[in-house]
Amino acid sequence: MNILIIAGLLIFLAITLWRREWGVYLIILLLPSYQIRFSLGVPFTFLEGMILTLALRELIYLVRGKKMRSAVQTLFHSPVLTMAVAAFLFAALVSIFTGPSMIKGAGIFKAYFFEAFLFYAIVILTIDTREKLSRLIQCLALLVAYLSTFGVFQFLTLTNLPPSWWAVNVASRRITSLLNHPNALALLLGPVLSFLAFVPKNKWMWVALPLGATAMYLSFSRAAWLAIFVSILIIGLFTEHRKKILLGSLAVAVLIVVIPYSRQKLLELSLGEDPSRENRLVLWSAAGDILKESPIFGAGLTGFREEYKNYPLGPDRVVQNYPHNFFLNFWLETGLLGFISVTALLILYYKKLRIIIRQAEFKNLALGLGAAMAVVVLHGLVDVPYFKNDLAVLFWLLLALPQLKFLPS
């Protein structure tokens, strides 16, 4: 298996030696490849291998071309943003030592912070023309298209669908596509779909959007439905198509309410009869207790899971890794500094989008990015939209795109 993985990484390296930006495209297309794992003394995933390979290739390119100084200036052109990024990474680094296991914490830092930041840097340095950005957007559309296509096929045939999601009747079935959980699929597709809804359309998007919407429905992630609905509705008010978006949003809402199963699932959530809701309440209560004991450092990386073992479990009887809230996740895992710095990154992100939106040429791009990050945060109020290989890379990709050097600053 390791031989096949190394061969795959060598092919990836050969492609990036031909075209640097193709490394970025392939990483986006192969985000689910984090599930392919191998070891070279230290555990890695194929996704990590691609990022590290591309980072090494980029470093050699910059050193040989004597472009290191200009690269540093490009990456760190904004002192405030640089401070926020540095604080975020520093908070995660410190949390290795404040958590219960330095080895596990170091693995989390490597995959979810260091390597994701490397990808952020590579995107900013590599995607330096509008044409390359356009191809990157097409890759996001392709990602949605193939994951959704397989998801629909999975719904019809049960192929690669764990029996726990088959359900007694077809109406209750939830798809996972090439991922391991319906919510994992929704957390990845939701921000990308919201982004694609606003950017200029190409042939792939007209395929990806209806397929993605179908897959999102079949995931039955109600938090994702609500996050996408609210994000598109609010961001849509800033476009010239606000009436169409309002009518379209209303039509989607009516459709979901009309379909009996989705209506019932929403009613269970609103009436407080849903186990998922109870699980969140238990998690948040435990998180609050832990923060009272350690408000500065939180529990450290991987610490919440260990601390949560000492609390009564929710109806699912599962020891969760994270408290399932965007801000609590960071506070518990990376301390108060992590919570403050990620909040600062979000504020700076939307401030930059306000600048970009003033130029008509990039208005739709800014709106799409605004909607995508809104979905991350809104869905993240009841889930974990960052602490996973593909989601961490997606988060840093969203942070990187407003910083592309050809965009208004």
N, C-alpha and C positions, 0 to 999 in steps of 0.2 A: 504493500500500500504506500509506504513512504517513497518508494522508487517512482511510482506513478505521480505522487504529489510533487516530488522534486522535478520530474520531467515536465509537469504542468507549469511549474514556476520558471523553468528554463525557457519554455515557449513564451510565457508571459514576458520574461526579460527580453527575449529576442524581438517581440512586438514593440516593446517600449524603446528599444534601441533604434528601431525604425521610425517610430513616431512617439514622442514623449506623452502627448495628450491621450494616446490610446490606452495608456496605463490607467488614467483616470476613468475613461469610459468603461473599461473592463471591470474595474473595481465596483463601479456603480451597478453594472449589469449583473455582477456576481456577488452582490451583498449577501445572499443566503448561503454562500460558501463557507461562512463561519462554522457551519455544522460539520465540515470536513476537518478532522483533527489529526495532528501528528505530533511527534516529539523529536527534538534534536537535543536531548538532555533537558530541555525546557519545553513545556507544552506550547503548541502553536495551533492556529487554525489556518486554513488556506487563504482566508481573507487577510489575516495578519501577514502571512507570507508575501502576498501581493503588495501590500502597503510598504513593508520593509524593503522588498526588492525595488520598488519604484523610488523609495526614498534614497536608497544607495545609488541608484542610477542618476537621480537628480543631483545628489551631492557631487558625484564625479563630474557631471556635466557642468556644474557651477564652478568647481575648482579648476578644471581644465580650461574652461572658457574665461577664467578670471572674472566671473560675474557674481562672486559671493557678496561683495559689498553692496551692489545694486539690489541683490535678492534680499538682503537684510533690511535695506531701506524700504523696499516694497512691502515686506511683511510687517515691519514695525513703524510704519509711517505715522500712525496715530498713537501718541504717548498714552492717552487715556485707555484706548483699547488694549494696548500692550500691557498696561498695568493690570487690567481686568483679567486678561488671559493668563498672565503670569501668576496672579493671585489664585485663580481657579486651579491651575496646575500645581502650584505650591501647596494649596489646601489638600489636594488629593494625595500628593507625595507625603505630607506629614501624616495623613490618615492611614498610611501603611503601618506606621509605628504605634498609632493609638488604637488600632483594631486588635482583635483577638489572635490573628495569625498573620505574621509578616509575609510568609510565603504566599498565602492566598491573596493577601492585600496587594502584594507586588504584582501578582498575575492580573488582578483587576486594574491596577494602575497602568500596566503595560498595554492592555488591550483596549480599555475604555477611555483612557486619557492620553497617554503618550503617543500611541499609534494613530489614534483619531486626530490628534493635533498635527501629526506629521501629514496626514491626508489633507487637512485644512491648509497647511503651508504649500503642499504640492499643487493643490487646486489653484490657489492665488498666483503661484509662479508659472503655472503651465497654461491655464485657460486665459490667454492674453489677447484674444480677438473675439469679435462677435460671432464669427463663424464657428469657432470652437465652443463657445457657449451654446450656440444653437444645437450642435451635435450632442453636447452634454444633456440638454433638455430632451432630445430625441432618445437618448439612452435611458433616461428616467421613464419616458413613455413606454419603451420596450420592456423595462423591468416590470412595470404595472401590467403590461399586456400578457407577458408569458406567465407571470405568477397567477394572474386572474384566469387565464385560459385553463391552466392546469387545475385551478381551484374549482371552476365550473365542471370540468371533466371529473374531478374527484367527487363532487356532489352527486353526479349522475351514476358513477360506477363504484364508488367507495375505494378507488385505487389510492393506496398509500395513506388512507385515512384511519387513524387509530380508532379501534372499536368504541372507545369512550365517547367519541363524537358522532357515532352513527345515529343514535337516538332510536326511540321506538317507532316513530313515524318520520317520513321524509321531511315534513314541515319543520321538525325540530332539529334537523341535522345541521352541524356547524363544520365549515371547511377550515383546513389549515394550509392548503396548497403545499409548497415545498418547505414550510416551516413546521414547528412542533406544537403550535397552539393557535386557536382562532384569534386570540387577542394579539399574538405576535404578528400575525398577518395584518390585522387591522392597524396596529401601531406603525407598521412600515408603509402600508398603502395609503393611510389617511393623509399624512402631510404631503405626499407626492401627488395624490389626486387633487388636493386643494390647490397646490401650486400649478398643476397643469390646467386647471379650470380657468386660470386668468391669463396665462402667457399665450402668445400668438400660436395658432393651431397649425399642425402639419398632418400628413396622412397617418402617422403613427398615433397621434393624439386622438384622432377621431375613432381609432380602434381601441385605444387604451381607456378612454374615459367611460364608455358604456360597459366595457368588460370589467373595469375597476369598480364601477358602481355596483355591478351585479355581485362581484366577489365580496365587496364590503357588506352588502346586505346578507349574503350567505354566511359571513363570519359571525353574524348576530352579536357583534360588539356594540352594545347600545351606547356606550360612552363615546365610541368612535363616530357613530351616527350623529349624535348630538354635537360633538366637537366640530365635525365637518359642516353640519347645517348652520351652526352659529357663526363659524368663521367665514364661510362663503357669504352668508347673509350680511354680516357686518362689513366685510371688505367690499362686497358688491355695491354697497351704498356710495362708494367713492368712484365708481365707474359710470360711464355714460349709458351703460346697459342696465341700470339699477331696476327698472321696471321689469325687464325680462328675468333678471335674477330673482326678484321678489316673487314673481309669478311662478318661476321654475321651482323655487324653494317651497312655495306653498303647495305646488303639485306633488313634490316628493313627500312632503309631510303628510298630505292627505293619503297618498298611496301607502305609506308605511302604516298609517292608522287603519286604513281600510282592510289591509291584509290581516286576517284574524290572529295569526301566530305572533307577528311583530307587535300588534296592538296589545296582545295579552302580556308580552314581555315588558313593554313600556308601562303598562298598568301595574304590574308586579313591582316594578322599580319605584313608581311614584307613590304606591300605597304602602311601601315598606314591607312587602311580603317576599322580598327576594333575598336568597342566601348571600349573593354577591355584595349586596348593600350591607348586610350584617357583618360580613368579613371585613369590609373596609372600616366600619365603625370600631371593630375590635383592634384592627391594626393601628388606626389613628390614636386610639386610647393608649395603647402600649407605647407608641412613638412619643406621645406627650409625656408619659411617665419617665421614659428613658432620658428625654431632653431635660426634664427637671433635675435629674441626677447629674447630667453632663451637658450643659447648654453650650459650652465653648467648643469642645472637641467632638461632641456627638458620641457615636459608638465606634467610629473608625470604619475603614473599608471591611466589608463582610461582617461588621459588628452587629447590625440590627438582627440578623438571623440568629446569632448566638444569644442575644439578649431576649429575643422574642420567645425562645424556648421556655423561659421562666414565667410566661404569661398564659392565661387561658386562651385556647385557640378558638377561631371562628367556626361557623357551621361546616366549613370544608375540611376541618381538622388537619390542615396543612401548615407546616412551619414555613412561612414566606420569607424570601430573601430581603424584601424591601417593604416599607410601609404604604406603598401604592399612593403616593402623592408627590408631584413633581418637586415641590419645595422641601417637604419633609424627607424625601429620598436623599437630597443633597445635604441637608442639615445633619441627618443622622450619619451618613456615610463620610462626608468630608468636612463636617464641623460648621461652625458659624461662618467662618471665612469662605467656605465653599458655597454656602447659602447666599451670602452677600455678593460674592463675585459672579455667580451664575445669574443672579438678579440684575447685576450691573451689565452683564453681557447682553441680556435681553433688552434692557433700556437702550444701550448703545446700538443694538441691532435695529430697533425701530426708529431711532434718531437718524441712522444712516438711510433707512428706507424713505424717510421724509425728504431727505435731500435728493435721492434718486427719482422720486415720484414727480418732482417738479419738471423734469425733462421728459417731454411727451414720448420720446423714442423708447424710454425704459420704464414708462409708467406701469405697464402691465406686468413687467418682470417684478417690480417692487411690490405690486399688489399680490402677485402670486407668492412671493417670499413671505409677505406679511401673513397671508392666509395659512401657509404651511407651518410657520412657527406658532401661530395661534392654535392650530390643531394639536401640535406637540404639547403645548402648555395646558390647553383645555382638557384634552384626553388624559394628560398626565395628572390632572387633579385627582383621578381615581385609579391610576395605573402607573406603570414604570416605563416611560418613553425614552430613557437614556441608557440605563445600566444593562446593556446587551450589545454585542459586537456591532451588528448592523445598524442599530439605532444610534449608537454613539457616533459612528461614521456619518450617518445621515444628519445628525444634529450639527456636527462640525462642517459638513458640506453646506448646510443652510447658512451657518455663520460666515463661511468663506465667500459665498457668491456676492453679497453686497460690497465686498472689499476688492473685487476685480479691478485692476488698474485702469481699464478703459471706461469705467462707470464714473458718474459725477461724484466729486468729493467735496 
